[in-house]
Amino acid sequence: SDVCSSDLLGSDVGRARVDLPGAHRPRMTELRGPRVLLRPTREEDLPRILAWQNHPEIARWMDYDQTFTLEDIRASEALARGQGRPFVIEVDGRAIGRIGLNAFQERDATCSLYVFIGEADVGGKHLGREAILVLLGHAFEDLGMRLVELWGLAGNERALHTYERCGFRREARLRERSLRSEGWYEDHVVMSVTRPEYEIARAAFSAGAE
C-alpha cells in the first residue's frame, strides 16, 4: 500500500541538523520518477500544506502537537529550505504530498527522511513508494549519503511495511515516546537504509514487484 493519509511516517522535526556546505550540496532541483515529480515548495503550495498538516489523521501519524496557521507553515518551509531539502510530491500537475531530507550529518554521511501523502484519493497506486525511492536516489547518488534514517509511530504498521519495501530495515523500538490524545504513550520505530539496500528495492520496484 502507499504511504497515504493513513500511512504516514518520518518526522520533519529531528535532532540537531548539520547543513551540507555549498561546495558539496547540489542546487535544489526537480527530481522525476516514472509518475511522480518532486519539486521545491512554492508560495502557492502553502495553503494546501496548511490543510494537510491540520488534517486530524495526518497530524496524528506525523506526531504534530499543534494546530498550524499559514504563518506557521511559511516559517516552517523557510526553515526546512535552510536546513534540508524539502519537496512537494506532484502527479499530473497536482500536488499530493510532501517529502524531504533533513538532519544532515556531514561527517557521518547520514540524513533523515520524512514524507506524507495529503490527498487520500491517490492511495493504492504506490505513489508514496515511488516518491521515497526517487528521493533516496537523490540522497545516495547526488548528495553522497551513506545511510538515510527515519522514525515513525509503531502503530502505523502499513507505513512501516511501505518503508521496508523501499529498503529500510527496523533498527530499534523506543518505548513510550509520544503522548496520544487518549492519554497513553506510543512507541517509536527507528529505521534506516543503505545504498545497496536501496538499490535492491529500486530494482524490485522497477521490475513491478508488489
C-alpha positions as CSV (number, residue, x, y, z in Angstrom):
1,S,0.0,0.0,0.0
2,D,1.0,3.6,-0.4
3,V,2.2,6.0,2.2
4,C,-1.1,7.9,2.2
5,S,-3.2,9.8,4.7
6,S,-3.5,6.8,7.0
7,D,0.1,5.6,6.2
8,L,2.4,8.3,7.4
9,L,5.9,8.1,8.7
10,G,9.0,10.1,9.4
11,S,9.3,13.4,11.1
12,D,10.2,16.9,9.8
13,V,11.4,17.7,13.3
14,G,14.7,15.9,14.2
15,R,17.9,16.1,16.1
16,A,20.4,18.9,15.6
17,R,20.9,19.3,11.9
18,V,24.2,20.0,10.1
19,D,23.6,21.5,6.7
20,L,25.8,20.4,3.8
21,P,28.4,23.0,2.7
22,G,27.6,24.7,-0.5
23,A,30.5,23.2,-2.3
24,H,29.1,19.7,-1.6
25,R,25.4,20.5,-1.9
26,P,23.8,20.4,-5.4
27,R,21.3,23.1,-6.1
28,M,17.7,22.3,-5.3
29,T,16.2,20.9,-8.4
30,E,13.3,18.8,-9.6
31,L,13.5,15.0,-9.3
32,R,11.5,12.9,-11.6
33,G,10.2,9.3,-11.4
34,P,8.1,7.4,-13.9
35,R,4.9,9.1,-12.5
36,V,5.9,11.5,-9.6
37,L,7.7,14.8,-9.7
38,L,9.4,16.1,-6.6
39,R,9.8,19.8,-6.9
40,P,10.7,22.6,-4.5
41,T,7.9,24.1,-2.5
42,R,6.2,27.3,-3.9
43,E,4.3,30.0,-2.1
44,E,1.1,28.8,-3.7
45,D,1.6,25.4,-2.1
46,L,1.3,26.8,1.4
47,P,-2.5,26.8,1.8
48,R,-2.6,23.2,0.7
49,I,0.2,22.2,3.1
50,L,-1.7,24.0,5.8
51,A,-4.8,22.0,5.1
52,W,-2.8,18.7,5.0
53,Q,-1.0,19.3,8.3
54,N,-4.1,20.3,10.1
55,H,-5.9,17.2,9.0
56,P,-6.5,15.0,12.1
57,E,-5.2,11.8,10.5
58,I,-2.1,13.4,9.2
59,A,-1.4,15.3,12.4
60,R,-1.8,12.0,14.3
61,W,0.6,10.0,12.3
62,M,3.2,12.8,11.8
63,D,3.0,13.4,15.6
64,Y,2.2,17.1,15.3
65,D,1.2,18.6,18.6
66,Q,-0.4,21.9,17.4
67,T,-2.9,23.5,15.0
68,F,-1.0,25.3,12.4
69,T,-1.5,28.8,10.9
70,L,-0.5,29.9,7.4
71,E,2.4,31.9,9.0
72,D,3.5,28.7,10.8
73,I,3.7,26.9,7.5
74,R,5.5,29.7,5.8
75,A,8.1,29.8,8.6
76,S,8.4,26.1,8.7
77,E,9.0,25.8,5.0
78,A,11.7,28.6,5.2
79,L,13.4,26.7,7.9
80,A,13.1,23.4,6.0
81,R,14.8,25.0,3.0
82,G,17.6,26.4,5.1
83,Q,18.3,23.2,7.0
84,G,17.3,20.5,4.5
85,R,15.9,19.6,1.1
86,P,12.0,19.8,1.2
87,F,9.9,18.9,-1.8
88,V,6.3,18.8,-2.8
89,I,5.2,15.5,-4.5
90,E,3.3,16.2,-7.7
91,V,1.4,13.8,-10.0
92,D,0.0,15.0,-13.3
93,G,0.4,18.6,-12.2
94,R,-1.4,18.1,-8.9
95,A,0.3,18.4,-5.5
96,I,-0.4,15.3,-3.4
97,G,2.0,15.5,-0.5
98,R,5.4,16.5,1.0
99,I,8.7,14.7,1.2
100,G,12.2,15.8,2.2
101,L,15.5,15.2,3.8
102,N,16.9,16.9,6.9
103,A,19.3,16.3,9.9
104,F,22.3,16.1,7.6
105,Q,25.5,14.8,9.4
106,E,28.4,15.6,7.0
107,R,31.0,13.7,8.9
108,D,28.9,10.5,9.0
109,A,27.3,11.0,5.6
110,T,23.8,10.4,7.0
111,C,20.5,12.3,6.9
112,S,16.8,11.8,7.8
113,L,13.8,11.4,5.6
114,Y,10.2,12.5,6.1
115,V,7.1,12.1,4.0
116,F,3.4,12.2,3.9
117,I,0.7,12.0,1.2
118,G,-2.0,14.5,1.9
119,E,-4.6,13.5,-0.8
120,A,-6.5,10.4,0.3
121,D,-7.8,9.6,-3.2
122,V,-4.4,8.7,-4.6
123,G,-3.9,5.6,-2.3
124,G,-3.3,2.2,-3.7
125,K,-1.1,3.4,-6.6
126,H,2.3,3.1,-4.9
127,L,3.0,6.8,-5.5
128,G,4.4,7.2,-2.0
129,R,6.8,4.3,-2.5
130,E,7.9,5.7,-5.8
131,A,8.5,9.2,-4.3
132,I,10.6,7.7,-1.5
133,L,12.7,5.7,-3.9
134,V,13.3,8.8,-6.1
135,L,14.4,10.8,-3.1
136,L,16.6,8.0,-1.8
137,G,18.3,8.0,-5.2
138,H,19.0,11.7,-4.8
139,A,20.4,11.2,-1.3
140,F,22.7,8.4,-2.3
141,E,23.7,9.4,-5.9
142,D,23.7,13.2,-5.8
143,L,24.4,14.1,-2.2
144,G,26.8,11.2,-1.4
145,M,24.9,10.0,1.7
146,R,25.9,6.6,3.1
147,L,22.7,6.0,5.2
148,V,19.3,7.5,5.4
149,E,17.2,7.1,8.5
150,L,13.7,7.8,9.8
151,W,11.4,7.2,12.7
152,G,7.7,6.5,12.8
153,L,4.9,5.6,15.2
154,A,4.8,1.9,16.0
155,G,1.0,1.8,15.4
156,N,1.4,2.8,11.7
157,E,2.3,-0.7,10.5
158,R,1.2,-0.1,6.9
159,A,3.7,2.7,6.6
160,L,6.4,0.7,8.3
161,H,5.8,-2.0,5.7
162,T,6.0,0.5,2.9
163,Y,9.3,1.7,4.1
164,E,10.6,-1.9,4.3
165,R,9.7,-2.2,0.6
166,C,11.9,0.8,-0.1
167,G,14.8,-1.0,1.6
168,F,14.6,0.3,5.1
169,R,15.3,-2.0,8.0
170,R,13.9,-1.7,11.5
171,E,16.7,-0.9,13.9
172,A,15.1,-0.2,17.3
173,R,11.8,0.3,19.1
174,L,11.8,3.2,21.5
175,R,9.3,2.7,24.2
176,E,6.5,5.2,25.0
177,R,7.9,8.2,23.2
178,S,4.7,10.1,22.0
179,L,1.8,11.0,24.2
180,R,-1.5,10.2,22.5
181,S,-4.8,12.2,23.0
182,E,-6.3,9.2,24.7
183,G,-3.7,9.5,27.5
184,W,-1.3,6.7,26.6
185,Y,2.2,6.8,25.1
186,E,3.1,5.2,21.8
187,D,6.4,3.7,20.8
188,H,8.7,4.9,18.0
189,V,10.3,2.6,15.5
190,V,13.7,3.7,14.1
191,M,14.6,2.5,10.6
192,S,17.5,3.1,8.2
193,V,18.6,2.2,4.6
194,T,22.0,2.0,3.0
195,R,22.7,2.5,-0.7
196,P,23.0,-1.3,-1.5
197,E,19.6,-1.9,0.2
198,Y,18.0,1.0,-1.7
199,E,19.4,-0.4,-5.0
200,I,17.8,-3.8,-4.4
201,A,14.5,-2.1,-3.5
202,R,14.6,0.1,-6.6
203,A,15.3,-2.8,-8.9
204,A,12.3,-4.7,-7.4
205,F,10.1,-1.7,-7.9
206,S,11.2,-1.2,-11.5
207,A,10.5,-4.9,-12.1
208,G,7.0,-4.4,-10.9
209,A,7.3,-6.2,-7.5
210,E,4.4,-5.5,-5.2
